[in-house]
Every structure is written in structure tokens, then in C-alpha cells.
């Protein structure tokens, strides 16, 4: 489904609570892209480029820790934990309890 969506010009997001689950999905997407000889630009948001548990690299996907990378429209596919994706928005709208 992700390959079909990107082929139709759509942007695909892969969120999850764990890096392991994201990596499983990214491996499956990359495998299908390889089978179909499909190229795309993908980004996996990681904690740190030296953190093996959060980094994912493949033919079409790179990892980056910069906070605003998920919003970069140059990528056809973006992936990251839901904590990272919600972090800035949640922080900017958090209100103290009264």
C-alpha cells in the first residue's frame, strides 16, 4: 500500500510507539520497493545517529535526529515514534493545571 501511495504522489507516514516496530515496517516497505524497482526518498527520525536501536538506513531511507526533519516535504516517506511526532506540538499547546 505504501508503494502505491507514493507512486500516486502521496506522502506516507510510519508512526509507532517503538523504533523496532517502525524498523519492521520500513524493512517491508523497502523490500517491496526493491521488488518493484521503485525509488523514493524516505526519512527515519532517530534519537541519535550513533544509537543503533533508533537508526534505520536502506537504499531509499536515511536517518536523522534533527527535530524538524519530519516536516520536510522533500521526503516521500517519513517515520518516527509518536512521541517525537507529537513532542513539539504537545509542548507548544501544553497548559498548566489549575
C-alpha positions as CSV (number, residue, x, y, z in Angstrom):
1,X,0.0,0.0,0.0
2,X,2.8,2.5,0.9
3,X,4.5,2.0,-2.5
4,X,1.1,2.5,-4.3
5,X,0.5,5.7,-2.3
6,X,4.0,7.1,-3.0
7,X,3.6,6.1,-6.7
8,X,0.4,8.2,-6.8
9,X,2.3,11.2,-5.4
10,X,1.1,10.9,-1.8
11,X,3.3,11.2,1.3
12,X,3.4,8.3,3.7
13,X,3.9,8.4,7.4
14,X,5.0,5.5,9.6
15,X,4.4,6.2,13.3
16,X,4.7,3.8,16.2
17,X,5.5,3.7,19.9
18,X,8.7,1.7,19.3
19,X,11.6,2.0,16.9
20,X,11.6,-1.8,16.5
21,X,8.0,-1.7,15.1
22,X,8.9,1.2,12.7
23,X,12.0,-0.7,11.5
24,X,9.9,-3.8,10.8
25,X,7.6,-1.8,8.6
26,X,10.4,0.1,6.9
27,X,12.1,-3.2,6.1
28,X,8.9,-4.4,4.5
29,X,8.4,-1.2,2.5
30,X,12.0,-1.2,1.3
31,X,11.7,-4.9,0.3
32,X,8.6,-4.2,-1.8
33,X,10.2,-1.1,-3.3
34,X,13.2,-3.3,-4.3
35,X,10.9,-6.0,-5.8
36,X,9.1,-3.3,-7.9
37,X,12.3,-1.4,-8.7
38,X,10.7,1.7,-7.1
39,X,12.8,4.5,-5.7
40,X,11.6,7.0,-3.1
41,X,13.1,9.4,-0.6
42,X,12.5,8.3,3.0
43,X,13.4,9.6,6.4
44,X,13.5,7.9,9.7
45,X,13.7,10.3,12.7
46,X,16.2,8.9,15.2
47,X,17.3,9.8,18.8
48,X,20.9,9.9,17.7
49,X,22.8,8.9,14.6
50,X,25.1,6.7,16.8
51,X,22.1,4.9,18.5
52,X,21.8,1.6,16.7
53,X,18.3,1.0,18.2
54,X,16.8,4.1,16.6
55,X,18.8,4.4,13.3
56,X,17.5,2.8,10.1
57,X,19.3,3.0,6.8
58,X,18.4,1.4,3.4
59,X,18.6,2.2,-0.3
60,X,15.8,4.7,0.0
61,X,15.7,5.6,3.7
62,X,18.1,7.7,5.8
63,X,18.0,8.5,9.5
64,X,18.3,12.0,11.0
65,X,18.0,13.4,14.5
66,X,17.2,17.0,13.6
67,X,13.8,18.0,15.2
68,X,12.1,19.4,12.1
69,X,13.1,16.7,9.6
70,X,9.7,15.0,9.7
71,X,8.1,18.2,8.3
72,X,10.5,18.4,5.3
73,X,8.3,18.0,2.1
74,X,11.2,16.6,0.1
75,X,10.6,13.2,1.7
76,X,8.0,10.8,0.2
77,X,8.0,8.7,3.4
78,X,8.6,9.8,7.0
79,X,8.9,7.6,10.0
80,X,9.3,8.3,13.7
81,X,7.9,7.4,17.1
82,X,4.7,9.0,18.1
83,X,6.5,10.7,21.0
84,X,8.8,12.5,18.5
85,X,6.0,13.4,16.1
86,X,3.8,14.8,18.9
87,X,6.6,16.3,21.0
88,X,6.8,19.8,19.6
89,X,3.1,20.2,19.1
90,X,2.3,18.9,22.5
91,X,4.9,21.0,24.2
92,X,3.6,24.2,22.5
93,X,0.0,23.6,23.5
94,X,0.5,22.2,27.0
95,X,-1.3,24.2,29.6
96,X,-0.6,24.2,33.3
97,X,-3.3,22.6,35.6
98,X,-5.4,25.0,37.5
